[in-house]
Amino acid sequence: MGQSPEQKRKREERRNEVLRRLLKNETDTKIAKEMGISRVTVSADRRYLEENNRIKKKLSKEEKLDITEEMTRAGKSLSQIAKRLGTTRQVVFELYRKPLVEQGKLTGEEKSIQPQTIKMGKRLKKLEKILEKETEEQIEIDEEDIAKQMGVSKKTVERDKVRLRERKEQEFAEWSEKVIKLYDNFYGQPDSVKKFEKYLIACKKGYEQRLIEEEHLLPIKCAAIATENYSNVAFYIKLCIRFSQFEEAIQFAKGYVSCETFSQEEKGRIKQSIAECEKFCQAIRMMDKVGISDEEIIKVTGLTKVEIALLRKKVEKRTNGDGEMKSKEEVSEVRNNEENDDGDEPEIA
């Protein structure tokens, strides 16, 4: 026999009261005692409320352990995990995190991400978007204007620029190492080609932001060879020229003058790059000889006066005056100075 309307009404009132108390995080035992019903009835009402999506499903211990592990690895604090599980920090530590450490699933040395770190991360992302817009639209945004957009001081913008650059340099260093390892085991796998392409896209963007250093040449070369794409090959040749690696550019380019996948126009550009690089190599050899003027070098090589001046400046800055190459730190300083020079660097390939 079914329940009467009065019994159904009372049952619904009871469930609503159980719901109200559950939402206040009261335990089943407390609810049963104060309402004068059994714990079995409270448990049955909880299941009904869960099935009808009126409250969240009560998590099992295994589910709580999984959530604790996941949130801990994501840098969440005990307080954040406790809030998610609807319990206390002490319970999270004793019943969930401690057993996970004992099982070897956590080390116990995981550090939570502090609010100020999260705030700084968001600020750096915002700054990165502004700087990318500056690069893409080829405009110069004053640091004071950036500070106003971000609602911070100019000094904070200056510090964040340094932090952002250091972070990107670290990312490039780690990515470059992975690319070289990937290339060592590369046999034409499509998935690997996609990874190489993704790396080169980041490098091209990094080049515009002056993040690419000579140490990145090898992984970029590996990625260019693996993709066998003209724009990637041309990008590597361009970088070789940027770092005055003319002979390397020539040897690399010669391997692609007959590439079947390149158009005749692209092959022609590569041949032109080789010819231009050979002119620079010839100019450098002439500069090493005593008594040869810039006018004679211009006449023999066909380079312009500006190109010769820039080339001579590079050669002189990269040596200590006695033919010995400068240290890595000195070369880095030279490049920073070169980036502030007014002259345009010859664009090849």
PEGIHU-V287748 format. One record per residue. N is the residue number from 0. RES is the residue in one letter. OMEGA is omega in degrees with one decimal (NA if undefined). BURIAL is 1 if it has 9 or more other ideal C-beta (glycine too) atoms within 8 Angstrom, else 0. D_LAST is the distance of its C-alpha to the last C-alpha in Angstrom with 1 decimal. Layout:
BEGIN
N_RES_OMEGA_BURIAL_D_LAST, N_RES_OMEGA_BURIAL_D_LAST
END
This chain:
BEGIN
0_M_-179.4_0_88.7, 1_G_-179.5_0_85.9, 2_Q_177.9_0_85.9, 3_S_177.8_0_87.7, 4_P_-179.5_0_85.8, 5_E_178.7_0_87.2, 6_Q_178.7_0_85.8, 7_K_179.3_1_82.4, 8_R_-179.8_0_82.5, 9_K_178.7_0_83.4, 10_R_-179.7_1_80.7, 11_E_177.0_0_78.1, 12_E_179.3_0_79.4, 13_R_-179.7_1_79.2, 14_R_178.7_1_75.6, 15_N_178.4_0_74.6, 16_E_176.2_1_76.3, 17_V_178.5_1_74.6, 18_L_-179.2_1_71.3, 19_R_-178.2_0_72.0, 20_R_178.2_1_72.8, 21_L_179.0_1_69.8, 22_L_175.9_0_67.5, 23_K_178.2_0_69.2, 24_N_174.5_0_68.2, 25_E_-179.7_0_71.9, 26_T_179.0_0_72.6, 27_D_-179.1_1_74.4, 28_T_-178.9_0_77.4, 29_K_-179.9_1_77.8, 30_I_-179.0_1_77.4, 31_A_-177.8_1_80.0, 32_K_-175.3_0_82.5, 33_E_179.6_0_82.3, 34_M_178.6_1_82.4, 35_G_177.5_0_85.2, 36_I_-179.1_0_83.3, 37_S_176.3_0_82.2, 38_R_178.9_0_78.8, 39_V_179.4_0_78.6, 40_T_178.5_1_78.9, 41_V_179.4_1_76.2, 42_S_179.4_1_73.8, 43_A_177.8_0_74.6, 44_D_178.5_1_73.9, 45_R_-179.7_1_70.6, 46_R_179.0_0_69.5, 47_Y_-178.8_1_70.5, 48_L_178.3_1_68.6, 49_E_-178.5_1_65.5, 50_E_179.7_0_65.7, 51_N_174.9_0_66.0, 52_N_177.5_0_63.0, 53_R_171.4_0_65.2, 54_I_177.6_1_64.2, 55_K_179.7_0_61.4, 56_K_178.9_0_62.2, 57_K_-176.1_0_63.6, 58_L_174.5_0_61.2, 59_S_-179.9_0_62.4, 60_K_179.4_0_62.1, 61_E_179.1_0_59.4, 62_E_177.8_0_57.4, 63_K_176.8_1_58.0, 64_L_179.3_1_56.8, 65_D_179.9_0_53.6, 66_I_179.1_1_53.0, 67_T_179.7_1_53.8, 68_E_-178.3_1_51.4, 69_E_-178.0_0_48.5, 70_M_177.9_1_49.1, 71_T_178.7_1_49.5, 72_R_179.7_0_46.2, 73_A_176.7_0_44.6, 74_G_179.8_0_46.0, 75_K_-178.5_1_49.0, 76_S_177.0_0_52.2, 77_L_-179.6_1_55.7, 78_S_179.8_0_56.7, 79_Q_179.3_1_54.0, 80_I_179.7_1_54.9, 81_A_178.5_1_58.6, 82_K_179.8_0_58.0, 83_R_-177.3_0_56.1, 84_L_179.5_1_59.0, 85_G_-179.0_0_61.8, 86_T_-178.0_0_63.3, 87_T_178.1_0_63.4, 88_R_-178.2_0_61.1, 89_Q_178.8_0_63.8, 90_V_179.0_1_64.1, 91_V_-178.1_1_60.3, 92_F_-174.1_1_60.3, 93_E_-172.2_0_63.5, 94_L_-174.1_1_63.2, 95_Y_-176.3_1_59.5, 96_R_-178.8_1_57.2, 97_K_177.0_1_59.6, 98_P_179.6_1_60.1, 99_L_176.7_1_56.3, 100_V_179.8_1_56.0, 101_E_178.8_0_58.9, 102_Q_179.7_0_57.3, 103_G_-180.0_0_54.1, 104_K_173.5_0_52.0, 105_L_-179.0_1_51.4, 106_T_-175.4_0_51.4, 107_G_-179.6_0_53.4, 108_E_179.3_0_50.8, 109_E_-179.4_1_48.7, 110_K_178.3_0_48.2, 111_S_178.6_1_48.3, 112_I_-178.1_0_45.7, 113_Q_-180.0_0_47.4, 114_P_-178.7_0_47.4, 115_Q_177.8_0_45.7, 116_T_178.1_0_42.8, 117_I_-179.8_1_42.5, 118_K_-179.8_0_42.7, 119_M_178.5_1_40.0, 120_G_177.7_0_37.7, 121_K_-179.6_0_38.1, 122_R_179.4_1_37.5, 123_L_177.8_1_34.2, 124_K_179.4_0_33.1, 125_K_178.8_1_34.0, 126_L_179.8_1_32.1, 127_E_178.6_1_29.0, 128_K_179.1_0_29.1, 129_I_-179.1_1_29.6, 130_L_177.2_1_26.6, 131_E_177.5_1_24.4, 132_K_178.6_1_25.7, 133_E_-179.9_1_24.9, 134_T_-177.0_1_21.2, 135_E_-176.7_0_20.9, 136_E_177.9_0_22.9, 137_Q_176.7_0_21.4, 138_I_178.6_0_25.0, 139_E_-179.5_0_26.8, 140_I_-179.3_1_30.0, 141_D_-178.4_0_32.6, 142_E_177.2_1_34.1, 143_E_177.3_0_37.5, 144_D_177.7_0_36.4, 145_I_179.9_1_35.0, 146_A_179.2_1_38.3, 147_K_179.7_0_40.2, 148_Q_-175.1_0_38.3, 149_M_179.9_1_38.9, 150_G_178.3_0_42.5, 151_V_179.3_0_42.0, 152_S_178.0_0_42.1, 153_K_-179.8_0_39.2, 154_K_177.9_0_39.8, 155_T_177.8_1_39.4, 156_V_179.9_1_36.0, 157_E_179.6_1_34.9, 158_R_-179.5_0_36.2, 159_D_176.7_1_34.7, 160_K_178.7_1_31.2, 161_V_179.3_0_31.7, 162_R_-178.1_1_33.1, 163_L_179.3_1_30.3, 164_R_179.9_1_27.6, 165_E_179.3_0_29.7, 166_R_-179.7_1_30.1, 167_K_177.9_1_26.5, 168_E_178.1_1_25.7, 169_Q_178.9_0_28.5, 170_E_179.0_0_27.3, 171_F_-179.7_1_23.8, 172_A_-179.8_1_25.6, 173_E_-179.5_0_27.9, 174_W_-178.9_1_25.3, 175_S_178.3_1_23.1, 176_E_179.4_1_26.3, 177_K_-179.4_0_27.0, 178_V_179.9_1_23.6, 179_I_178.5_1_24.1, 180_K_179.0_0_27.7, 181_L_-179.0_1_26.6, 182_Y_180.0_1_24.2, 183_D_-179.7_0_27.1, 184_N_-176.2_0_29.0, 185_F_178.4_1_26.4, 186_Y_177.8_0_27.4, 187_G_-179.3_0_25.5, 188_Q_-179.5_0_27.6, 189_P_-179.5_0_26.5, 190_D_179.2_0_27.7, 191_S_178.5_1_25.6, 192_V_178.7_1_22.4, 193_K_179.0_0_23.3, 194_K_177.6_1_23.7, 195_F_179.5_1_20.3, 196_E_-179.6_1_18.8, 197_K_178.9_0_21.0, 198_Y_-178.3_1_20.0, 199_L_176.0_1_16.2, 200_I_178.3_0_17.2, 201_A_180.0_1_19.3, 202_C_179.2_1_16.6, 203_K_176.3_1_14.2, 204_K_178.7_1_17.4, 205_G_178.4_1_18.4, 206_Y_178.9_1_15.2, 207_E_-179.8_0_16.3, 208_Q_178.0_1_19.7, 209_R_179.2_0_18.8, 210_L_-177.2_1_20.3, 211_I_178.5_1_17.7, 212_E_-178.1_0_18.9, 213_E_-179.6_0_18.0, 214_E_-179.9_0_20.7, 215_H_-176.5_1_18.6, 216_L_-176.6_1_16.0, 217_L_179.1_1_18.3, 218_P_178.0_1_19.2, 219_I_177.1_1_15.6, 220_K_179.0_1_14.8, 221_C_-178.5_1_18.1, 222_A_179.6_1_17.3, 223_A_178.7_1_13.9, 224_I_-176.8_0_15.9, 225_A_-177.7_1_18.8, 226_T_-178.1_1_17.2, 227_E_178.4_1_15.1, 228_N_-174.7_0_13.2, 229_Y_-177.1_1_9.8, 230_S_178.9_0_9.1, 231_N_176.4_1_10.5, 232_V_179.6_1_8.9, 233_A_179.7_1_5.3, 234_F_178.6_1_7.5, 235_Y_178.1_1_9.2, 236_I_179.1_1_6.6, 237_K_179.5_1_6.1, 238_L_177.1_1_9.9, 239_C_178.9_1_10.6, 240_I_179.0_1_9.4, 241_R_-178.4_0_11.4, 242_F_176.7_0_14.3, 243_S_176.3_1_14.1, 244_Q_-172.8_1_13.8, 245_F_-179.1_1_12.3, 246_E_176.7_0_14.5, 247_E_178.6_1_13.8, 248_A_-179.4_1_10.1, 249_I_-177.8_1_11.3, 250_Q_-179.6_0_14.0, 251_F_-176.9_1_12.2, 252_A_-179.3_1_9.5, 253_K_179.5_0_12.7, 254_G_-175.8_0_14.3, 255_Y_179.9_1_12.2, 256_V_179.5_1_12.2, 257_S_-178.1_0_15.5, 258_C_-175.0_1_15.2, 259_E_-177.1_0_17.9, 260_T_180.0_0_16.8, 261_F_177.3_1_13.5, 262_S_179.0_0_14.1, 263_Q_179.1_0_14.0, 264_E_179.9_0_11.5, 265_E_177.0_1_9.0, 266_K_178.5_1_10.2, 267_G_178.8_0_9.7, 268_R_179.1_1_6.0, 269_I_177.3_1_6.2, 270_K_178.5_1_9.0, 271_Q_177.8_1_7.5, 272_S_179.0_1_5.4, 273_I_-179.0_1_8.9, 274_A_179.3_0_10.7, 275_E_179.4_1_9.4, 276_C_178.6_1_10.1, 277_E_176.6_1_13.4, 278_K_179.5_1_14.3, 279_F_177.7_1_14.2, 280_C_178.6_1_16.2, 281_Q_179.4_1_18.6, 282_A_179.5_1_19.0, 283_I_179.0_1_19.9, 284_R_179.5_0_22.4, 285_M_177.9_1_24.0, 286_M_-179.7_1_24.3, 287_D_-179.4_0_26.3, 288_K_-178.0_0_28.8, 289_V_172.1_0_31.7, 290_G_178.8_0_32.3, 291_I_-177.0_0_29.0, 292_S_177.8_0_28.3, 293_D_-179.7_1_25.1, 294_E_179.1_0_26.0, 295_E_179.4_1_26.1, 296_I_179.0_1_22.7, 297_I_-178.2_1_21.3, 298_K_-177.0_0_23.3, 299_V_-173.3_0_22.1, 300_T_-177.2_1_18.4, 301_G_176.7_0_17.8, 302_L_-180.0_1_16.2, 303_T_179.2_0_17.8, 304_K_179.4_0_20.6, 305_V_179.5_0_19.0, 306_E_178.7_1_16.0, 307_I_-179.5_1_18.8, 308_A_178.8_1_21.0, 309_L_-179.5_1_18.5, 310_L_179.9_1_17.7, 311_R_179.5_1_21.5, 312_K_179.5_1_22.2, 313_K_-179.0_1_20.0, 314_V_-178.5_1_21.7, 315_E_-177.7_0_25.1, 316_K_-177.4_1_24.8, 317_R_176.4_1_23.8, 318_T_-179.4_1_26.8, 319_N_179.5_0_30.5, 320_G_-179.6_0_31.1, 321_D_178.2_0_32.4, 322_G_180.0_0_29.3, 323_E_180.0_0_29.7, 324_M_179.0_0_27.0, 325_K_178.1_1_28.1, 326_S_179.9_0_29.1, 327_K_179.9_0_26.9, 328_E_-179.8_0_28.8, 329_E_179.5_0_28.3, 330_V_178.5_1_24.5, 331_S_179.0_1_24.4, 332_E_178.3_0_26.5, 333_V_-178.3_1_24.2, 334_R_177.3_1_21.2, 335_N_177.9_0_23.4, 336_N_-179.2_1_24.3, 337_E_-178.9_1_20.8, 338_E_179.0_0_20.1, 339_N_177.7_0_23.1, 340_D_-179.3_0_22.0, 341_D_-175.9_0_21.9, 342_G_178.6_0_19.0, 343_D_177.0_0_15.5, 344_E_-178.8_0_12.9, 345_P_179.1_0_10.1, 346_E_-178.6_0_7.0, 347_I_-179.6_1_3.8, 348_A_NA_1_0.0
END
